[in-house]
Amino acid sequence: MPLYLLIDRQACQVVVYSEPDGARYENVHTVQFGKTVHLPDPVGITLETEQLKNWVS
């Protein structure tokens, strides 16, 4: 299953797009920097986003 991970430094958030249907992604999950975000299978990992706060300009 394709995934799209967006790290938005301006909004200080991470967005995970999953379950594409050909025209768009059906599932969109957004978290603010500092929270954890799970990337579904086949990646199957959880990312800690706390350190992303250091990259905000």
mmCIF file of the N, C-alpha and C atoms, coordinates in Angstrom:
data_MODEL
# 
_entry.id   MODEL 
# 
loop_
_atom_site.group_PDB 
_atom_site.id 
_atom_site.type_symbol 
_atom_site.label_atom_id 
_atom_site.label_alt_id 
_atom_site.label_comp_id 
_atom_site.label_asym_id 
_atom_site.label_entity_id 
_atom_site.label_seq_id 
_atom_site.pdbx_PDB_ins_code 
_atom_site.Cartn_x 
_atom_site.Cartn_y 
_atom_site.Cartn_z 
_atom_site.occupancy 
_atom_site.B_iso_or_equiv 
_atom_site.pdbx_formal_charge 
_atom_site.auth_seq_id 
_atom_site.auth_comp_id 
_atom_site.auth_asym_id 
_atom_site.auth_atom_id 
_atom_site.pdbx_PDB_model_num 
ATOM 1   N N  . MET A 1 1  ? 0.839  -1.166 0.000  1.00 0.00 ? 1  MET A N  1 
ATOM 2   C CA . MET A 1 1  ? 0.000  0.000  0.000  1.00 0.00 ? 1  MET A CA 1 
ATOM 3   C C  . MET A 1 1  ? 0.896  1.245  0.000  1.00 0.00 ? 1  MET A C  1 
ATOM 4   N N  . PRO A 1 2  ? 0.719  2.143  -0.935 1.00 0.00 ? 2  PRO A N  1 
ATOM 5   C CA . PRO A 1 2  ? 1.514  3.374  -0.968 1.00 0.00 ? 2  PRO A CA 1 
ATOM 6   C C  . PRO A 1 2  ? 1.162  4.302  0.197  1.00 0.00 ? 2  PRO A C  1 
ATOM 7   N N  . LEU A 1 3  ? 2.180  4.956  0.706  1.00 0.00 ? 3  LEU A N  1 
ATOM 8   C CA . LEU A 1 3  ? 2.025  5.968  1.742  1.00 0.00 ? 3  LEU A CA 1 
ATOM 9   C C  . LEU A 1 3  ? 2.689  7.247  1.274  1.00 0.00 ? 3  LEU A C  1 
ATOM 10  N N  . TYR A 1 4  ? 2.175  8.368  1.758  1.00 0.00 ? 4  TYR A N  1 
ATOM 11  C CA . TYR A 1 4  ? 2.786  9.661  1.480  1.00 0.00 ? 4  TYR A CA 1 
ATOM 12  C C  . TYR A 1 4  ? 2.949  10.347 2.811  1.00 0.00 ? 4  TYR A C  1 
ATOM 13  N N  . LEU A 1 5  ? 4.184  10.730 3.151  1.00 0.00 ? 5  LEU A N  1 
ATOM 14  C CA . LEU A 1 5  ? 4.489  11.385 4.423  1.00 0.00 ? 5  LEU A CA 1 
ATOM 15  C C  . LEU A 1 5  ? 4.906  12.816 4.127  1.00 0.00 ? 5  LEU A C  1 
ATOM 16  N N  . LEU A 1 6  ? 4.191  13.767 4.722  1.00 0.00 ? 6  LEU A N  1 
ATOM 17  C CA . LEU A 1 6  ? 4.492  15.180 4.546  1.00 0.00 ? 6  LEU A CA 1 
ATOM 18  C C  . LEU A 1 6  ? 4.937  15.753 5.877  1.00 0.00 ? 6  LEU A C  1 
ATOM 19  N N  . ILE A 1 7  ? 6.122  16.353 5.899  1.00 0.00 ? 7  ILE A N  1 
ATOM 20  C CA . ILE A 1 7  ? 6.599  17.064 7.085  1.00 0.00 ? 7  ILE A CA 1 
ATOM 21  C C  . ILE A 1 7  ? 6.476  18.539 6.764  1.00 0.00 ? 7  ILE A C  1 
ATOM 22  N N  . ASP A 1 8  ? 5.520  19.192 7.411  1.00 0.00 ? 8  ASP A N  1 
ATOM 23  C CA . ASP A 1 8  ? 5.206  20.594 7.141  1.00 0.00 ? 8  ASP A CA 1 
ATOM 24  C C  . ASP A 1 8  ? 5.851  21.457 8.213  1.00 0.00 ? 8  ASP A C  1 
ATOM 25  N N  . ARG A 1 9  ? 7.001  22.028 7.887  1.00 0.00 ? 9  ARG A N  1 
ATOM 26  C CA . ARG A 1 9  ? 7.741  22.835 8.856  1.00 0.00 ? 9  ARG A CA 1 
ATOM 27  C C  . ARG A 1 9  ? 7.021  24.135 9.174  1.00 0.00 ? 9  ARG A C  1 
ATOM 28  N N  . GLN A 1 10 ? 6.297  24.664 8.228  1.00 0.00 ? 10 GLN A N  1 
ATOM 29  C CA . GLN A 1 10 ? 5.593  25.925 8.453  1.00 0.00 ? 10 GLN A CA 1 
ATOM 30  C C  . GLN A 1 10 ? 4.430  25.749 9.433  1.00 0.00 ? 10 GLN A C  1 
ATOM 31  N N  . ALA A 1 11 ? 3.682  24.661 9.285  1.00 0.00 ? 11 ALA A N  1 
ATOM 32  C CA . ALA A 1 11 ? 2.547  24.388 10.174 1.00 0.00 ? 11 ALA A CA 1 
ATOM 33  C C  . ALA A 1 11 ? 2.955  23.587 11.409 1.00 0.00 ? 11 ALA A C  1 
ATOM 34  N N  . CYS A 1 12 ? 4.218  23.133 11.466 1.00 0.00 ? 12 CYS A N  1 
ATOM 35  C CA . CYS A 1 12 ? 4.737  22.318 12.577 1.00 0.00 ? 12 CYS A CA 1 
ATOM 36  C C  . CYS A 1 12 ? 3.908  21.057 12.764 1.00 0.00 ? 12 CYS A C  1 
ATOM 37  N N  . GLN A 1 13 ? 3.699  20.348 11.663 1.00 0.00 ? 13 GLN A N  1 
ATOM 38  C CA . GLN A 1 13 ? 2.925  19.117 11.740 1.00 0.00 ? 13 GLN A CA 1 
ATOM 39  C C  . GLN A 1 13 ? 3.408  18.089 10.738 1.00 0.00 ? 13 GLN A C  1 
ATOM 40  N N  . VAL A 1 14 ? 3.031  16.840 11.003 1.00 0.00 ? 14 VAL A N  1 
ATOM 41  C CA . VAL A 1 14 ? 3.328  15.714 10.129 1.00 0.00 ? 14 VAL A CA 1 
ATOM 42  C C  . VAL A 1 14 ? 1.991  15.165 9.648  1.00 0.00 ? 14 VAL A C  1 
ATOM 43  N N  . VAL A 1 15 ? 1.907  14.903 8.344  1.00 0.00 ? 15 VAL A N  1 
ATOM 44  C CA . VAL A 1 15 ? 0.680  14.377 7.765  1.00 0.00 ? 15 VAL A CA 1 
ATOM 45  C C  . VAL A 1 15 ? 1.010  13.068 7.057  1.00 0.00 ? 15 VAL A C  1 
ATOM 46  N N  . VAL A 1 16 ? 0.246  12.019 7.367  1.00 0.00 ? 16 VAL A N  1 
ATOM 47  C CA . VAL A 1 16 ? 0.410  10.715 6.724  1.00 0.00 ? 16 VAL A CA 1 
ATOM 48  C C  . VAL A 1 16 ? -0.826 10.468 5.863  1.00 0.00 ? 16 VAL A C  1 
ATOM 49  N N  . TYR A 1 17 ? -0.596 10.281 4.580  1.00 0.00 ? 17 TYR A N  1 
ATOM 50  C CA . TYR A 1 17 ? -1.668 9.960  3.634  1.00 0.00 ? 17 TYR A CA 1 
ATOM 51  C C  . TYR A 1 17 ? -1.549 8.478  3.301  1.00 0.00 ? 17 TYR A C  1 
ATOM 52  N N  . SER A 1 18 ? -2.674 7.751  3.378  1.00 0.00 ? 18 SER A N  1 
ATOM 53  C CA . SER A 1 18 ? -2.658 6.322  3.060  1.00 0.00 ? 18 SER A CA 1 
ATOM 54  C C  . SER A 1 18 ? -3.975 5.925  2.399  1.00 0.00 ? 18 SER A C  1 
ATOM 55  N N  . GLU A 1 19 ? -4.020 4.687  1.934  1.00 0.00 ? 19 GLU A N  1 
ATOM 56  C CA . GLU A 1 19 ? -5.180 4.102  1.273  1.00 0.00 ? 19 GLU A CA 1 
ATOM 57  C C  . GLU A 1 19 ? -5.621 4.879  0.028  1.00 0.00 ? 19 GLU A C  1 
ATOM 58  N N  . PRO A 1 20 ? -4.723 5.005  -0.959 1.00 0.00 ? 20 PRO A N  1 
ATOM 59  C CA . PRO A 1 20 ? -5.118 5.699  -2.184 1.00 0.00 ? 20 PRO A CA 1 
ATOM 60  C C  . PRO A 1 20 ? -6.178 4.900  -2.948 1.00 0.00 ? 20 PRO A C  1 
ATOM 61  N N  . ASP A 1 21 ? -7.091 5.625  -3.573 1.00 0.00 ? 21 ASP A N  1 
ATOM 62  C CA . ASP A 1 21 ? -8.125 4.957  -4.363 1.00 0.00 ? 21 ASP A CA 1 
ATOM 63  C C  . ASP A 1 21 ? -7.981 5.238  -5.853 1.00 0.00 ? 21 ASP A C  1 
ATOM 64  N N  . GLY A 1 22 ? -6.858 5.786  -6.251 1.00 0.00 ? 22 GLY A N  1 
ATOM 65  C CA . GLY A 1 22 ? -6.619 6.111  -7.653 1.00 0.00 ? 22 GLY A CA 1 
ATOM 66  C C  . GLY A 1 22 ? -6.722 7.599  -7.920 1.00 0.00 ? 22 GLY A C  1 
ATOM 67  N N  . ALA A 1 23 ? -7.609 8.294  -7.226 1.00 0.00 ? 23 ALA A N  1 
ATOM 68  C CA . ALA A 1 23 ? -7.784 9.725  -7.415 1.00 0.00 ? 23 ALA A CA 1 
ATOM 69  C C  . ALA A 1 23 ? -7.287 10.536 -6.216 1.00 0.00 ? 23 ALA A C  1 
ATOM 70  N N  . ARG A 1 24 ? -7.400 9.944  -5.026 1.00 0.00 ? 24 ARG A N  1 
ATOM 71  C CA . ARG A 1 24 ? -6.972 10.651 -3.815 1.00 0.00 ? 24 ARG A CA 1 
ATOM 72  C C  . ARG A 1 24 ? -6.704 9.636  -2.706 1.00 0.00 ? 24 ARG A C  1 
ATOM 73  N N  . TYR A 1 25 ? -6.096 10.106 -1.628 1.00 0.00 ? 25 TYR A N  1 
ATOM 74  C CA . TYR A 1 25 ? -5.862 9.257  -0.466 1.00 0.00 ? 25 TYR A CA 1 
ATOM 75  C C  . TYR A 1 25 ? -7.100 9.280  0.427  1.00 0.00 ? 25 TYR A C  1 
ATOM 76  N N  . GLU A 1 26 ? -7.577 8.111  0.811  1.00 0.00 ? 26 GLU A N  1 
ATOM 77  C CA . GLU A 1 26 ? -8.782 7.992  1.622  1.00 0.00 ? 26 GLU A CA 1 
ATOM 78  C C  . GLU A 1 26 ? -8.531 8.329  3.098  1.00 0.00 ? 26 GLU A C  1 
ATOM 79  N N  . ASN A 1 27 ? -7.334 8.034  3.598  1.00 0.00 ? 27 ASN A N  1 
ATOM 80  C CA . ASN A 1 27 ? -7.021 8.235  5.006  1.00 0.00 ? 27 ASN A CA 1 
ATOM 81  C C  . ASN A 1 27 ? -5.943 9.299  5.134  1.00 0.00 ? 27 ASN A C  1 
ATOM 82  N N  . VAL A 1 28 ? -6.233 10.342 5.900  1.00 0.00 ? 28 VAL A N  1 
ATOM 83  C CA . VAL A 1 28 ? -5.273 11.419 6.163  1.00 0.00 ? 28 VAL A CA 1 
ATOM 84  C C  . VAL A 1 28 ? -5.182 11.587 7.675  1.00 0.00 ? 28 VAL A C  1 
ATOM 85  N N  . HIS A 1 29 ? -3.965 11.427 8.220  1.00 0.00 ? 29 HIS A N  1 
ATOM 86  C CA . HIS A 1 29 ? -3.758 11.528 9.670  1.00 0.00 ? 29 HIS A CA 1 
ATOM 87  C C  . HIS A 1 29 ? -2.721 12.621 9.924  1.00 0.00 ? 29 HIS A C  1 
ATOM 88  N N  . THR A 1 30 ? -3.084 13.612 10.759 1.00 0.00 ? 30 THR A N  1 
ATOM 89  C CA . THR A 1 30 ? -2.220 14.759 11.034 1.00 0.00 ? 30 THR A CA 1 
ATOM 90  C C  . THR A 1 30 ? -1.903 14.831 12.518 1.00 0.00 ? 30 THR A C  1 
ATOM 91  N N  . VAL A 1 31 ? -0.608 15.053 12.841 1.00 0.00 ? 31 VAL A N  1 
ATOM 92  C CA . VAL A 1 31 ? -0.200 15.279 14.234 1.00 0.00 ? 31 VAL A CA 1 
ATOM 93  C C  . VAL A 1 31 ? 0.742  16.479 14.280 1.00 0.00 ? 31 VAL A C  1 
ATOM 94  N N  . GLN A 1 32 ? 0.716  17.174 15.391 1.00 0.00 ? 32 GLN A N  1 
ATOM 95  C CA . GLN A 1 32 ? 1.624  18.287 15.622 1.00 0.00 ? 32 GLN A CA 1 
ATOM 96  C C  . GLN A 1 32 ? 3.003  17.751 16.004 1.00 0.00 ? 32 GLN A C  1 
ATOM 97  N N  . PHE A 1 33 ? 4.045  18.519 15.704 1.00 0.00 ? 33 PHE A N  1 
ATOM 98  C CA . PHE A 1 33 ? 5.387  18.154 16.132 1.00 0.00 ? 33 PHE A CA 1 
ATOM 99  C C  . PHE A 1 33 ? 5.367  17.924 17.645 1.00 0.00 ? 33 PHE A C  1 
ATOM 100 N N  . GLY A 1 34 ? 6.048  16.886 18.085 1.00 0.00 ? 34 GLY A N  1 
ATOM 101 C CA . GLY A 1 34 ? 6.112  16.537 19.501 1.00 0.00 ? 34 GLY A CA 1 
ATOM 102 C C  . GLY A 1 34 ? 5.303  15.302 19.831 1.00 0.00 ? 34 GLY A C  1 
ATOM 103 N N  . LYS A 1 35 ? 4.381  14.940 18.951 1.00 0.00 ? 35 LYS A N  1 
ATOM 104 C CA . LYS A 1 35 ? 3.578  13.737 19.160 1.00 0.00 ? 35 LYS A CA 1 
ATOM 105 C C  . LYS A 1 35 ? 4.136  12.604 18.312 1.00 0.00 ? 35 LYS A C  1 
ATOM 106 N N  . THR A 1 36 ? 3.666  11.398 18.577 1.00 0.00 ? 36 THR A N  1 
ATOM 107 C CA . THR A 1 36 ? 4.089  10.260 17.764 1.00 0.00 ? 36 THR A CA 1 
ATOM 108 C C  . THR A 1 36 ? 3.086  10.039 16.640 1.00 0.00 ? 36 THR A C  1 
ATOM 109 N N  . VAL A 1 37 ? 3.583  9.487  15.541 1.00 0.00 ? 37 VAL A N  1 
ATOM 110 C CA . VAL A 1 37 ? 2.712  9.164  14.410 1.00 0.00 ? 37 VAL A CA 1 
ATOM 111 C C  . VAL A 1 37 ? 3.079  7.769  13.926 1.00 0.00 ? 37 VAL A C  1 
ATOM 112 N N  . HIS A 1 38 ? 2.055  6.962  13.695 1.00 0.00 ? 38 HIS A N  1 
ATOM 113 C CA . HIS A 1 38 ? 2.275  5.598  13.228 1.00 0.00 ? 38 HIS A CA 1 
ATOM 114 C C  . HIS A 1 38 ? 2.132  5.543  11.714 1.00 0.00 ? 38 HIS A C  1 
ATOM 115 N N  . LEU A 1 39 ? 3.110  4.931  11.060 1.00 0.00 ? 39 LEU A N  1 
ATOM 116 C CA . LEU A 1 39 ? 3.039  4.686  9.620  1.00 0.00 ? 39 LEU A CA 1 
ATOM 117 C C  . LEU A 1 39 ? 2.532  3.266  9.438  1.00 0.00 ? 39 LEU A C  1 
ATOM 118 N N  . PRO A 1 40 ? 1.375  3.108  8.798  1.00 0.00 ? 40 PRO A N  1 
ATOM 119 C CA . PRO A 1 40 ? 0.796  1.771  8.662  1.00 0.00 ? 40 PRO A CA 1 
ATOM 120 C C  . PRO A 1 40 ? 1.648  0.839  7.809  1.00 0.00 ? 40 PRO A C  1 
ATOM 121 N N  . ASP A 1 41 ? 1.288  -0.438 7.803  1.00 0.00 ? 41 ASP A N  1 
ATOM 122 C CA . ASP A 1 41 ? 1.981  -1.425 6.972  1.00 0.00 ? 41 ASP A CA 1 
ATOM 123 C C  . ASP A 1 41 ? 1.883  -1.013 5.513  1.00 0.00 ? 41 ASP A C  1 
ATOM 124 N N  . PRO A 1 42 ? 2.873  -1.236 4.730  1.00 0.00 ? 42 PRO A N  1 
ATOM 125 C CA . PRO A 1 42 ? 4.008  -2.129 4.933  1.00 0.00 ? 42 PRO A CA 1 
ATOM 126 C C  . PRO A 1 42 ? 5.170  -1.506 5.691  1.00 0.00 ? 42 PRO A C  1 
ATOM 127 N N  . VAL A 1 43 ? 5.116  -0.206 5.991  1.00 0.00 ? 43 VAL A N  1 
ATOM 128 C CA . VAL A 1 43 ? 6.210  0.419  6.745  1.00 0.00 ? 43 VAL A CA 1 
ATOM 129 C C  . VAL A 1 43 ? 6.155  -0.056 8.195  1.00 0.00 ? 43 VAL A C  1 
ATOM 130 N N  . GLY A 1 44 ? 5.014  0.130  8.845  1.00 0.00 ? 44 GLY A N  1 
ATOM 131 C CA . GLY A 1 44 ? 4.779  -0.428 10.167 1.00 0.00 ? 44 GLY A CA 1 
ATOM 132 C C  . GLY A 1 44 ? 5.686  0.074  11.272 1.00 0.00 ? 44 GLY A C  1 
ATOM 133 N N  . ILE A 1 45 ? 5.985  1.377  11.286 1.00 0.00 ? 45 ILE A N  1 
ATOM 134 C CA . ILE A 1 45 ? 6.802  1.934  12.365 1.00 0.00 ? 45 ILE A CA 1 
ATOM 135 C C  . ILE A 1 45 ? 6.080  3.126  12.982 1.00 0.00 ? 45 ILE A C  1 
ATOM 136 N N  . THR A 1 46 ? 6.527  3.494  14.159 1.00 0.00 ? 46 THR A N  1 
ATOM 137 C CA . THR A 1 46 ? 6.025  4.689  14.824 1.00 0.00 ? 46 THR A CA 1 
ATOM 138 C C  . THR A 1 46 ? 7.155  5.696  14.890 1.00 0.00 ? 46 THR A C  1 
ATOM 139 N N  . LEU A 1 47 ? 6.855  6.926  14.454 1.00 0.00 ? 47 LEU A N  1 
ATOM 140 C CA . LEU A 1 47 ? 7.864  7.986  14.442 1.00 0.00 ? 47 LEU A CA 1 
ATOM 141 C C  . LEU A 1 47 ? 7.650  8.935  15.610 1.00 0.00 ? 47 LEU A C  1 
ATOM 142 N N  . GLU A 1 48 ? 8.735  9.266  16.282 1.00 0.00 ? 48 GLU A N  1 
ATOM 143 C CA . GLU A 1 48 ? 8.715  10.308 17.304 1.00 0.00 ? 48 GLU A CA 1 
ATOM 144 C C  . GLU A 1 48 ? 9.018  11.619 16.587 1.00 0.00 ? 48 GLU A C  1 
ATOM 145 N N  . THR A 1 49 ? 8.176  12.629 16.746 1.00 0.00 ? 49 THR A N  1 
ATOM 146 C CA . THR A 1 49 ? 8.356  13.870 15.999 1.00 0.00 ? 49 THR A CA 1 
ATOM 147 C C  . THR A 1 49 ? 8.913  15.018 16.841 1.00 0.00 ? 49 THR A C  1 
ATOM 148 N N  . GLU A 1 50 ? 9.267  14.752 18.073 1.00 0.00 ? 50 GLU A N  1 
ATOM 149 C CA . GLU A 1 50 ? 9.785  15.798 18.966 1.00 0.00 ? 50 GLU A CA 1 
ATOM 150 C C  . GLU A 1 50 ? 10.986 16.526 18.366 1.00 0.00 ? 50 GLU A C  1 
ATOM 151 N N  . GLN A 1 51 ? 11.900 15.797 17.762 1.00 0.00 ? 51 GLN A N  1 
ATOM 152 C CA . GLN A 1 51 ? 13.119 16.413 17.231 1.00 0.00 ? 51 GLN A CA 1 
ATOM 153 C C  . GLN A 1 51 ? 12.848 17.324 16.025 1.00 0.00 ? 51 GLN A C  1 
ATOM 154 N N  . LEU A 1 52 ? 11.695 17.154 15.392 1.00 0.00 ? 52 LEU A N  1 
ATOM 155 C CA . LEU A 1 52 ? 11.372 18.025 14.262 1.00 0.00 ? 52 LEU A CA 1 
ATOM 156 C C  . LEU A 1 52 ? 11.196 19.473 14.682 1.00 0.00 ? 52 LEU A C  1 
ATOM 157 N N  . LYS A 1 53 ? 10.907 19.705 15.963 1.00 0.00 ? 53 LYS A N  1 
ATOM 158 C CA . LYS A 1 53 ? 10.778 21.066 16.469 1.00 0.00 ? 53 LYS A CA 1 
ATOM 159 C C  . LYS A 1 53 ? 12.078 21.851 16.274 1.00 0.00 ? 53 LYS A C  1 
ATOM 160 N N  . ASN A 1 54 ? 13.211 21.152 16.254 1.00 0.00 ? 54 ASN A N  1 
ATOM 161 C CA . ASN A 1 54 ? 14.515 21.805 16.074 1.00 0.00 ? 54 ASN A CA 1 
ATOM 162 C C  . ASN A 1 54 ? 14.732 22.293 14.654 1.00 0.00 ? 54 ASN A C  1 
ATOM 163 N N  . TRP A 1 55 ? 13.920 21.851 13.692 1.00 0.00 ? 55 TRP A N  1 
ATOM 164 C CA . TRP A 1 55 ? 14.102 22.213 12.286 1.00 0.00 ? 55 TRP A CA 1 
ATOM 165 C C  . TRP A 1 55 ? 13.151 23.310 11.812 1.00 0.00 ? 55 TRP A C  1 
ATOM 166 N N  . VAL A 1 56 ? 12.386 23.859 12.747 1.00 0.00 ? 56 VAL A N  1 
ATOM 167 C CA . VAL A 1 56 ? 11.437 24.915 12.386 1.00 0.00 ? 56 VAL A CA 1 
ATOM 168 C C  . VAL A 1 56 ? 12.188 26.231 12.351 1.00 0.00 ? 56 VAL A C  1 
ATOM 169 N N  . SER A 1 57 ? 11.965 26.976 11.263 1.00 0.00 ? 57 SER A N  1 
ATOM 170 C CA . SER A 1 57 ? 12.666 28.265 11.162 1.00 0.00 ? 57 SER A CA 1 
ATOM 171 C C  . SER A 1 57 ? 11.754 29.411 11.481 1.00 0.00 ? 57 SER A C  1 
# 
